[in-house]
Amino acid sequence: MKLQTKIAYSVGLIAIGAIGFGAALSVAKPVAKAEVASPFFAPATAKDIASQPSGSYGSEPTHTSVYFKYGHQGYSVYVARFDKVNIDLNFDAKSPTKSSVNANIETASVSTGLPSFDKEMADKFFLGQANPTITFKSTKLVQTGAASGKMTGDLTFRGVTKPVTLDVTFNKGGIHMFAKKPVLGFSAHGFVNRSDFGFADYIPYITDKVEISIEAEMIQK
């Protein structure tokens, strides 16, 4: 096999493995269905979660990101992100399903790589001047695996609040190498219909369904 072919094959395997980020915090009985392991780190266990310190955590900005994707006229899946995200976590290691999350995203921090499109998206699509923040407040967390679950919460976007459910995975806990404080890592993933929030412009040319991916490193306060 030629070197170029080997490289392409390896990249393809990585891309396929990275497509599903799923489910939330939780300690409980082992489930029969095996959890899908991330290609980036070994899967965590209920024991891993239980050994972490409970308390209040805040997102570490340099390694926390929120991305969203939508289909564009069937030609491509467009990807953008938000640059200014703040997440607060109240973590309960003994009863992880009692943990709660509050997240705030600055609407104007939407980043597409094109400043003119950033402004258009923030002002016209997100109605950012009247709604400077997008918020998520968790209301329920249900276990789906040893270190995974489904988190439901109220998402407020364009001044409209609707319930949204995210699959969340606890990745790892430890001591942050620079802050020297406890740190927890999570991945979250889900979908929303933008029309539910009064944003139905350009459907079906731009898909109604929007995919959301969140990666968060949380440092104890």
N, C-alpha and C positions, 0 to 999 in steps of 0.2 A: 504494500500500500504506500503510495507516495506521501511525502511529508505534508503537503497541502491538504490531501484527502484526510489524513489522520487528524490534523488540526480542525478541519471543518466538522469531522465526525464528533470530536471531543466537545467542541462548542455546542453542537446540536444536542448532545446528551445533557450538558449543563442547562441549556435553555429549557429543555423538556422538563428536567427535574425541578426547575425554579417556578413553574407555572402555578402551582397551587399552594398558597399560604393559608392555613386554616385555623382555627378555633381557640379557646380562652383559658385562663388561670386554673386551676382547680385540683384539689386533692380528692381522691375517692377510690372506689373499687376499680380494679382493672376492667377494661371493656374487652369484649370478645373481638371486636373489629380492630385490626392493627392500624396504628396511625402512620400516615405517610411522613417519612423522614425528610428533612430539608437537606439538600446537598451541601449546605454551608456549615452545618454544625450537627452534632449528635442530638437525638431527641431527648428532651428532659423527661423526668419522671415525677410522680407525686412526691416521692421522698426528696427530690431536689427542691420542689416548691416549699415543702414543710420546713426545710432547713434554712430558709431565707428569713431575715428579720422583718417583722411587720412594721408598719408605720407609713408616714407620708413621703411620697416620692415625686420628683419633678423631672420633666424631660430634659435630657442633655442635648442641646440644639445641634451640635456638630454631627451627631449620629442619630438624629430623629428626622424622619421624612414622611411626607404625605403626597402620594401620587394619584392621579386620576386618568382614566382612559375612556375614549369613546370612539365609535366607528364613524369615519368620514366618507360618506357617499359610496361605501363599499370598496374604496380604493386602499384605505389604510386604517390602522388603529392609532389615533393620535394620543400622545402622552404628554402631560404637563404636571407641574408640582406646585406646592406652596412653600415659600421660603421662611415664613414666620409662623411657627406652630408652638403652642404651649400646652402641655398635657400635665395634669395633676392626677396622681394615683394614690388612693387610700388602700393600702395592701394589708390583707389579713391572711397570714400564712397558715394559721390553724383552720380557718374556714374561708378558703379563697373565693368561694362564690358570694361571700359577703363583701368582697372588695368592690370599689367604685372608681369611676373615671370621670373627669371633666376635662374637655379639650376646647381650646380656642384657636382659631385660625384667622389671620388677618387677610381679608378679602383682597386687598390691594397687593398682597405679596405673591399672587399667582405668577408663575414663571414659565414662559413658553420658549424662552431664548430670543424672542422678538419683542423689544420694549413696546412698540406700537400695538402689537396684538395683546400684550399683557394688559395695557390700559383699556383696550376695547373689551376684553373679556371681563375685567374687573368692573368697569362702569356699566357696560351695556348688558352683558350676560348675567353677571352676578349682582347687579344693582348695588355696587359697593359703596356709593356715596351715602345711601340711606341705610345700608346694612354693612358696616365696616368689619363685622366679624361673622364667621361661621362657627357654630358651637355644637358640641355633642356632650350630653350628660347621660351617663349610664343609669338604667333603671332596673336591670335584671341580668344575672349571669348564671348560665346553666352549663353544667359539666357535660362534655362529650367524650373525654378521654383522660388519661392520667395527667396530662399537662395541657389540656385543650378544652375549649368550650365555646358557647355562643353568647355574645354580649349584646343585649338590646338596650337602646337608649334613644333619647329625643335629639334628633338632628334639626338644627335651625339654620335655614338657608334661604336667602332672599326674603327674610321676615316670616317665613312659613316653617312651622314645626311639625315634624312627622316622625313616627318611630322607625328606626333602622336597626337591623341585626347584622353584626359582624362576627365572622369566625376569627377567633383569637388563639394564638399559640404562645405559651411560655417557652422561651428559648433557653435561657440560662440565667443564673444568678451568681454573684461573686463580689469582689472588691474592685472598684474602679482603679485602674493603674495610676492615674494622675490625681484624681480627687481623694483617693484613699478612703472612700465611703462605699457602703453597699450599693450595688447596681443590679438592676433587673432588665432583662431584654424580652421584648414581645414583638410578634408580627400579627397584623390584623388584615382582614380582607373581606370585601363585600360588594354589593351592587345596590344602586338606587335608581329609580326612575325619575329623571329630572322634571318630568311633567307633573309629578306629585307636588312639586314645589313651585308650580306656576310658571315653569320654564319649558314651554313646548315649541319654541322657535325652531324652524328648519327641520322638524321631523317630517319625513323619514330620512332626509338627506344626511342629517346628523342624528345618530341613534339616541333614542330616549333613554336607554339603559346606559349607565355610567359605572365603571368599575373603580373601586377605591382600594388602594394598598397603603398600609401604614407600617413603618418600622420604627420602633421606639426603644431607646435606652433610657431607663429611669433611674435617677440617682436619689438616694435617701436625703431628705432635707435635714 
